[in-house]
Amino acid sequence: MQKLLTLAILFISLFLYSQKTSVVTSDIDNFWVAFDKITSTQDMLQQQDYLKTFFLDKGTPGLKAIMEARGYTAQHYIDAINAYPKFWKSVRGNTLKAKIYGRELDKAIVKLKKVYPDLKRTTVYFTIGALRTGGTAYNGVVLIGSEVAMTDESTVSTEFPLDIAAGRRAYFNQNPIRDIVLLNVHEYVHTQQKPLVQNLLSQVVYEGVAEFVSTKALQKPSATPAVHFGFKNKDIKQRFEEEMFNFRVQDKWLWSDTENEFGMRDLGYYIGYALCEKYYNQATDKKAAIKKMIELDYSNEEEIERFVDGTKFFSAPLSQLYSKYEASRPTVVKIIGVENNSKAVKPGVTKITVTFSEAMNTYFRNFDYGPLGEDYVLAIQKVIGFSKDGRSITFEVNLQPGRHYQMTVSNGFRNIKGALLKPYLIDIQTTK
């Protein structure tokens, strides 16, 4: 019996060890060595040398990855260190706790493995960036921007420019470090997912899966303010239904501080989380539901549509919502100054007025090539501007004799509510 007990303990220990993730924190120690050197001198060349010698040259693959993922350069680090010395000193102690949180993360990944047995092991890098991300998954690994993710209410925000200081303060006051393990598990889930495609619905599902699965694995509520806010505001779902097919509003819903009518960023996380929650609650086999969500193929539009429609979260099937959106888009109803599709347009300087079906947002306009390409483009010489009611725009062109011209009045134009114009092709030929 004693031998069997010993073997059982050994098996459990080996199992737990095999499930441990690789947590790497050395970039943090290296950064603070470089920081102390850099802040000891005003010589820019010396600062750059210190950063390179003590931080960049010793950097882990995670440091290289986060620099690539966020476009960081050595100068970005130097500028951030020199601009925000009080901030850096206030966050230092928290970042040095990475090893402690790394041990907690090991336990959390074991829990994730329980709800998703097919979990593939990867590496988590607690590294230091230049204030552009708290965490991301990139090339199959987890990257934690510890200078952002490990802040708290005592972190100093007074040095930041006025246009971002309030947002930073609000974020720090949420005590992000308190939920650092949950954030890591969220990003860990991303390393298990298939590649994302660039459409808003897929993006919110992608983020929603990571957020929902991480909370189920750890049995903790979401730490994302947008999720809690979303469940209390029913108008958000209706607005998303109106805008999900509008590719120009992504930053209103995800990964941005772009203002919206609700005063809350990243509301796409709520949409995705709510979709996943409905799918999970309807499923009889919960592990199979989690497996399905994690393994969704975003390149397969039909699969994503079946998943979303199956939740019955939205007020109607996606096909109906798309038809409704298309019907809501403004159109070009006529042009004045030339007859479209004419092959007998007189050459010379000509004013063209494009009239829309409704008032447009006069801050936006967009003209593009036609199907024949750049060589046939109808080049605008002068934009005269929108009419007072926003229902037309006038511009001036110089038509050369014997030419074939094309121009697309494109979907950069949008109405007051933000619905994109249905593209309209101007196609004319001038006489010789």
C-alpha positions as CSV (number, residue, x, y, z in Angstrom):
1,M,0.0,0.0,0.0
2,Q,2.8,2.4,0.9
3,K,4.5,1.7,-2.4
4,L,1.3,2.4,-4.3
5,L,0.8,5.6,-2.4
6,T,4.3,6.7,-3.2
7,L,3.8,6.0,-6.9
8,A,0.5,7.9,-6.9
9,I,2.1,10.9,-5.3
10,L,4.9,10.7,-7.9
11,F,2.4,10.4,-10.7
12,I,0.5,13.5,-9.5
13,S,3.7,15.5,-9.1
14,L,4.9,14.6,-12.6
15,F,1.4,15.4,-14.0
16,L,1.4,18.8,-12.4
17,Y,4.9,19.5,-13.5
18,S,4.1,18.5,-17.1
19,Q,1.2,21.0,-17.1
20,K,3.3,23.9,-15.9
21,T,3.8,26.7,-18.3
22,S,7.2,28.3,-18.9
23,V,7.2,31.7,-17.2
24,V,10.1,34.0,-18.0
25,T,10.7,37.2,-16.1
26,S,14.3,38.1,-16.7
27,D,13.5,41.1,-18.9
28,I,12.1,42.9,-15.9
29,D,15.3,42.6,-13.9
30,N,17.3,43.6,-16.9
31,F,15.1,46.6,-17.5
32,W,15.6,48.1,-14.0
33,V,19.4,47.7,-14.3
34,A,19.2,49.7,-17.5
35,F,16.7,52.2,-16.0
36,D,19.1,53.0,-13.2
37,K,21.9,53.5,-15.6
38,I,19.8,55.6,-18.0
39,T,18.4,57.9,-15.4
40,S,21.9,58.6,-14.0
41,T,22.9,60.7,-17.1
42,Q,21.5,63.2,-19.5
43,D,23.8,62.1,-22.3
44,M,21.5,60.6,-25.0
45,L,24.1,58.5,-26.6
46,Q,25.1,57.1,-23.2
47,Q,21.4,56.4,-22.5
48,Q,21.0,54.5,-25.7
49,D,24.2,52.5,-25.0
50,Y,22.9,51.6,-21.5
51,L,19.5,50.5,-22.9
52,K,21.2,48.3,-25.6
53,T,23.8,46.8,-23.3
54,F,21.8,46.1,-20.2
55,F,18.3,45.5,-21.7
56,L,18.0,45.0,-25.4
57,D,21.0,42.8,-25.9
58,K,20.1,40.6,-23.0
59,G,16.4,40.5,-24.1
60,T,14.4,37.3,-24.1
61,P,12.5,36.1,-27.3
62,G,9.5,37.7,-25.5
63,L,11.1,41.1,-25.5
64,K,11.9,40.8,-29.2
65,A,8.3,39.7,-29.8
66,I,6.6,42.5,-27.9
67,M,8.8,45.0,-29.7
68,E,7.8,43.6,-33.0
69,A,4.1,43.2,-32.1
70,R,3.8,46.8,-31.0
71,G,6.4,48.5,-33.2
72,Y,8.6,49.5,-30.3
73,T,12.1,50.9,-31.0
74,A,15.0,51.7,-28.7
75,Q,14.0,55.4,-28.9
76,H,10.5,54.7,-27.7
77,Y,12.0,53.2,-24.5
78,I,14.3,56.2,-24.0
79,D,11.6,58.7,-24.6
80,A,9.2,56.9,-22.2
81,I,11.8,56.7,-19.5
82,N,12.8,60.3,-19.7
83,A,9.2,61.6,-20.0
84,Y,7.7,59.6,-17.1
85,P,10.3,59.1,-14.3
86,K,7.7,59.3,-11.5
87,F,5.5,56.7,-13.2
88,W,8.3,54.3,-13.7
89,K,9.4,54.6,-10.0
90,S,5.9,54.0,-8.8
91,V,5.4,50.8,-10.8
92,R,8.8,49.3,-10.2
93,G,7.9,47.4,-7.1
94,N,4.9,45.8,-8.7
95,T,6.8,44.6,-11.7
96,L,9.3,42.9,-9.5
97,K,6.5,40.6,-8.2
98,A,6.4,38.9,-11.5
99,K,8.0,35.7,-10.2
100,I,5.3,35.4,-7.5
101,Y,2.5,35.8,-10.0
102,G,4.3,33.4,-12.3
103,R,3.9,30.7,-9.7
104,E,0.2,31.5,-9.4
105,L,-0.1,31.3,-13.1
106,D,1.2,27.8,-13.1
107,K,-1.7,26.8,-10.9
108,A,-4.1,28.7,-13.2
109,I,-3.0,26.9,-16.3
110,V,-3.6,23.6,-14.6
111,K,-7.2,24.8,-14.1
112,L,-7.4,25.8,-17.8
113,K,-6.2,22.3,-18.7
114,K,-9.1,20.8,-16.8
115,V,-11.7,22.7,-18.8
116,Y,-9.8,22.3,-22.1
117,P,-7.8,19.0,-22.0
118,D,-6.3,19.6,-25.4
119,L,-4.4,22.6,-24.1
120,K,-1.0,23.0,-25.7
121,R,1.9,24.3,-23.6
122,T,3.4,27.6,-24.4
123,T,5.7,30.3,-22.8
124,V,4.6,33.4,-20.9
125,Y,7.0,36.3,-20.9
126,F,6.6,39.0,-18.3
127,T,8.5,41.7,-20.1
128,I,8.6,45.5,-20.3
129,G,7.2,47.6,-23.1
130,A,6.8,51.3,-23.8
131,L,3.2,51.7,-22.5
132,R,1.2,50.4,-25.5
133,T,-0.1,47.1,-24.2
134,G,-0.7,45.2,-21.0
135,G,-0.8,41.9,-22.7
136,T,-1.1,40.2,-26.0
137,A,-0.6,36.8,-27.7
138,Y,1.9,36.8,-30.6
139,N,3.4,34.0,-32.6
140,G,2.1,31.4,-30.1
141,V,3.4,32.9,-26.9
142,V,2.0,35.2,-24.2
143,L,3.5,38.6,-23.8
144,I,2.8,40.7,-20.7
145,G,3.6,44.4,-20.8
146,S,4.3,44.5,-17.1
147,E,4.6,48.3,-16.9
148,V,0.9,48.5,-17.9
149,A,-0.6,45.2,-16.6
150,M,1.0,45.5,-13.1
151,T,-0.1,49.0,-12.3
152,D,-2.5,49.8,-9.4
153,E,-4.2,52.8,-7.8
154,S,-0.8,54.0,-6.4
155,T,0.7,54.3,-9.8
156,V,1.5,57.9,-10.8
157,S,-0.3,59.3,-13.8
158,T,0.4,63.0,-13.4
159,E,3.2,63.1,-16.0
160,F,1.1,61.9,-18.9
161,P,-0.3,64.3,-21.5
162,L,-3.8,65.7,-20.7
163,D,-5.4,63.8,-23.6
164,I,-4.5,60.4,-22.1
165,A,-4.0,61.2,-18.4
166,A,-7.6,60.7,-17.4
167,G,-7.8,57.3,-19.2
168,R,-4.5,56.2,-17.6
169,R,-5.8,57.3,-14.1
170,A,-9.1,55.4,-14.6
171,Y,-7.2,52.3,-15.7
172,F,-4.7,52.4,-12.8
173,N,-7.5,52.8,-10.3
174,Q,-8.9,49.5,-11.5
175,N,-5.9,47.9,-9.9
176,P,-4.9,45.8,-13.0
177,I,-2.3,43.9,-11.0
178,R,-5.0,42.3,-9.0
179,D,-6.2,40.5,-12.1
180,I,-2.8,39.8,-13.7
181,V,-3.3,36.0,-13.5
182,L,-6.7,36.2,-15.2
183,L,-5.2,38.4,-17.9
184,N,-2.5,35.9,-18.5
185,V,-5.0,33.0,-18.9
186,H,-7.0,35.2,-21.3
187,E,-3.9,35.6,-23.4
188,Y,-3.0,32.0,-23.0
189,V,-6.3,31.0,-24.5
190,H,-5.5,33.2,-27.5
191,T,-2.4,31.0,-28.2
192,Q,-4.7,28.1,-28.6
193,Q,-7.1,29.8,-31.1
194,K,-6.9,29.8,-34.9
195,P,-5.7,32.9,-36.7
196,L,-8.0,35.9,-36.6
197,V,-9.5,37.6,-39.7
198,Q,-10.2,41.2,-40.1
199,N,-13.9,41.6,-39.6
200,L,-15.6,43.0,-36.5
201,L,-17.9,40.1,-35.7
202,S,-15.0,37.6,-35.8
203,Q,-12.9,39.9,-33.7
204,V,-15.4,40.2,-30.9
205,V,-16.0,36.5,-30.9
206,Y,-12.3,35.9,-30.7
207,E,-11.9,38.2,-27.7
208,G,-15.1,36.9,-26.1
209,V,-13.9,33.3,-26.2
210,A,-10.7,34.2,-24.4
211,E,-12.5,36.2,-21.8
212,F,-15.3,33.7,-21.2
213,V,-13.1,30.6,-21.1
214,S,-10.6,32.2,-18.7
215,T,-13.3,33.2,-16.3
216,K,-14.8,29.7,-16.4
217,A,-11.4,28.0,-15.8
218,L,-10.6,30.2,-12.8
219,Q,-14.2,30.5,-11.6
220,K,-13.8,34.2,-11.3
221,P,-15.8,37.1,-12.8
222,S,-14.5,39.0,-15.7
223,A,-12.1,41.8,-14.8
224,T,-13.0,43.7,-18.0
225,P,-15.1,46.8,-17.1
226,A,-16.8,46.6,-20.5
227,V,-18.3,43.2,-19.7
228,H,-20.0,44.4,-16.5
229,F,-21.1,47.6,-18.2
230,G,-22.5,45.8,-21.2
231,F,-24.8,43.5,-19.2
232,K,-26.4,46.6,-17.6
233,N,-27.0,48.5,-20.9
234,K,-29.3,46.8,-23.4
235,D,-28.8,49.5,-26.0
236,I,-25.3,48.3,-26.7
237,K,-26.4,45.1,-28.4
238,Q,-28.8,47.0,-30.6
239,R,-26.1,49.4,-31.7
240,F,-23.7,46.6,-32.4
241,E,-26.3,44.9,-34.6
242,E,-26.5,48.2,-36.6
243,E,-22.7,48.5,-36.9
244,M,-21.2,45.0,-37.0
245,F,-20.9,45.0,-40.8
246,N,-19.3,48.4,-40.9
247,F,-15.6,47.8,-41.1
248,R,-14.7,51.4,-40.4
249,V,-16.0,51.3,-36.8
250,Q,-13.7,48.6,-35.4
251,D,-11.8,51.0,-33.1
252,K,-15.1,52.1,-31.6
253,W,-15.7,48.6,-30.3
254,L,-12.2,47.1,-29.7
255,W,-8.6,47.9,-28.7
256,S,-9.0,51.7,-28.6
257,D,-9.9,54.7,-26.6
258,T,-12.0,56.1,-29.5
259,E,-15.0,57.8,-28.0
260,N,-18.5,56.3,-28.4
261,E,-21.9,57.2,-27.2
262,F,-21.7,54.9,-24.2
263,G,-18.5,56.3,-22.7
264,M,-16.9,52.9,-22.3
265,R,-14.1,51.4,-24.3
266,D,-13.8,47.8,-25.6
267,L,-17.5,47.1,-25.6
268,G,-16.8,44.4,-28.2
269,Y,-15.5,42.3,-25.3
270,Y,-19.0,42.3,-23.8
271,I,-20.6,41.3,-27.1
272,G,-18.2,38.4,-27.5
273,Y,-18.5,37.3,-23.9
274,A,-22.3,37.4,-24.0
275,L,-22.3,35.3,-27.2
276,C,-20.1,32.7,-25.6
277,E,-22.0,32.7,-22.3
278,K,-25.3,32.0,-24.2
279,Y,-23.6,29.2,-26.2
280,Y,-22.2,27.6,-23.1
281,N,-25.4,27.8,-21.1
282,Q,-27.4,26.1,-23.9
283,A,-24.8,23.3,-24.2
284,T,-25.4,20.0,-22.5
285,D,-21.7,19.0,-22.8
286,K,-19.8,21.9,-21.3
287,K,-16.3,20.7,-22.1
288,A,-17.4,20.1,-25.7
289,A,-18.7,23.7,-25.8
290,I,-15.5,25.1,-24.6
291,K,-13.5,23.0,-27.1
292,K,-15.8,24.3,-29.9
293,M,-15.3,27.9,-28.9
294,I,-11.6,27.7,-28.6
295,E,-11.2,25.8,-31.9
296,L,-13.5,28.0,-34.0
297,D,-12.0,28.6,-37.5
298,Y,-12.3,32.3,-38.2
299,S,-11.4,31.9,-41.9
300,N,-14.6,29.9,-42.3
301,E,-17.3,32.5,-42.4
302,E,-20.1,29.9,-42.5
303,E,-18.8,28.3,-39.3
304,I,-18.7,31.6,-37.4
305,E,-22.2,32.5,-38.7
306,R,-23.5,29.1,-37.5
307,F,-21.9,29.6,-34.1
308,V,-23.3,33.1,-33.7
309,D,-26.8,32.3,-35.0
310,G,-26.9,29.3,-32.8
311,T,-26.6,31.4,-29.7
312,K,-29.7,33.4,-30.6
313,F,-28.1,36.3,-28.8
314,F,-29.0,38.8,-31.5
315,S,-32.5,39.9,-32.4
316,A,-32.4,38.2,-35.8
317,P,-30.2,35.8,-37.8
318,L,-27.1,37.5,-39.3
319,S,-28.4,37.2,-42.8
320,Q,-31.4,39.4,-41.9
321,L,-29.3,41.8,-39.9
322,Y,-27.0,42.2,-42.9
323,S,-29.9,42.8,-45.3
324,K,-31.2,45.5,-42.9
325,Y,-27.7,47.1,-42.8
326,E,-27.4,47.1,-46.5
327,A,-30.8,48.8,-46.8
328,S,-29.7,51.5,-44.4
329,R,-26.7,52.5,-46.4
330,P,-26.9,55.8,-48.3
331,T,-26.5,55.9,-52.0
332,V,-25.6,58.3,-54.8
333,V,-28.9,59.3,-56.5
334,K,-27.5,61.4,-59.3
335,I,-24.5,63.4,-60.6
336,I,-24.7,66.9,-62.2
337,G,-22.2,68.4,-64.6
338,V,-21.6,65.3,-66.7
339,E,-23.9,62.5,-67.9
340,N,-22.6,59.3,-66.3
341,N,-21.7,56.5,-68.8
342,S,-21.7,59.0,-71.6
343,K,-19.1,58.5,-74.4
344,A,-19.5,62.1,-75.6
345,V,-18.5,64.4,-72.7
346,K,-17.0,67.7,-73.8
347,P,-13.4,68.2,-72.5
348,G,-12.4,71.2,-70.4
349,V,-12.7,72.3,-66.8
350,T,-15.9,70.9,-65.4
351,K,-17.7,71.1,-62.0
352,I,-19.3,67.8,-60.9
353,T,-21.9,67.6,-58.1
354,V,-22.6,64.2,-56.6
355,T,-26.0,64.1,-54.8
356,F,-26.7,61.6,-52.1
357,S,-29.9,60.0,-50.9
358,E,-29.6,61.6,-47.4
359,A,-27.4,64.0,-45.4
360,M,-23.8,62.9,-45.1
361,N,-21.2,63.4,-42.3
362,T,-19.2,66.2,-43.9
363,Y,-16.0,65.3,-42.0
364,F,-15.5,62.3,-44.3
365,R,-15.0,61.8,-48.0
366,N,-13.3,59.1,-50.2
367,F,-12.7,58.9,-53.9
368,D,-11.0,55.9,-55.4
369,Y,-9.9,54.4,-58.7
370,G,-12.4,52.6,-60.9
371,P,-12.0,49.0,-62.2
372,L,-9.6,50.2,-65.0
373,G,-7.1,51.4,-62.4
374,E,-4.9,54.5,-62.0
375,D,-4.3,55.2,-65.7
376,Y,-8.0,56.0,-66.1
377,V,-8.6,57.9,-62.9
378,L,-10.7,61.0,-63.0
379,A,-8.4,63.2,-61.0
380,I,-10.0,66.0,-58.8
381,Q,-8.4,69.4,-59.4
382,K,-10.3,71.2,-56.6
383,V,-12.8,70.2,-54.0
384,I,-15.4,72.9,-53.6
385,G,-17.1,71.1,-50.8
386,F,-20.4,69.8,-49.3
387,S,-23.7,71.6,-49.6
388,K,-25.0,73.2,-46.4
389,D,-27.5,70.3,-46.0
390,G,-24.8,67.7,-46.5
391,R,-26.7,66.0,-49.3
392,S,-24.2,66.8,-52.1
393,I,-20.5,67.4,-52.7
394,T,-19.0,69.4,-55.6
395,F,-15.6,69.2,-57.1
396,E,-13.8,70.4,-60.2
397,V,-12.0,68.3,-62.8
398,N,-10.0,69.1,-66.0
399,L,-11.1,66.7,-68.7
400,Q,-8.7,66.1,-71.5
401,P,-9.9,65.2,-75.0
402,G,-10.2,61.6,-76.2
403,R,-9.9,60.1,-72.7
404,H,-11.7,57.4,-70.8
405,Y,-12.2,58.3,-67.1
406,Q,-13.4,56.4,-64.1
407,M,-13.8,57.4,-60.4
408,T,-15.4,55.5,-57.6
409,V,-17.3,57.6,-55.0
410,S,-16.3,55.2,-52.3
411,N,-17.4,54.0,-48.8
412,G,-15.3,56.5,-46.9
413,F,-18.4,58.7,-47.3
414,R,-20.9,57.9,-44.5
415,N,-24.2,59.3,-43.3
416,I,-24.8,61.0,-39.9
417,K,-25.2,57.6,-38.2
418,G,-22.0,56.3,-39.6
419,A,-23.5,53.9,-42.3
420,L,-21.1,53.7,-45.2
421,L,-22.1,54.8,-48.7
422,K,-22.7,52.2,-51.3
423,P,-19.8,52.8,-53.8
424,Y,-20.8,54.5,-57.0
425,L,-18.8,54.4,-60.3
426,I,-18.5,57.4,-62.5
427,D,-17.5,56.2,-66.0
428,I,-17.2,58.8,-68.8
429,Q,-15.4,59.3,-72.1
430,T,-14.5,62.6,-73.7
431,T,-14.7,63.6,-77.3
432,K,-11.6,64.4,-79.3
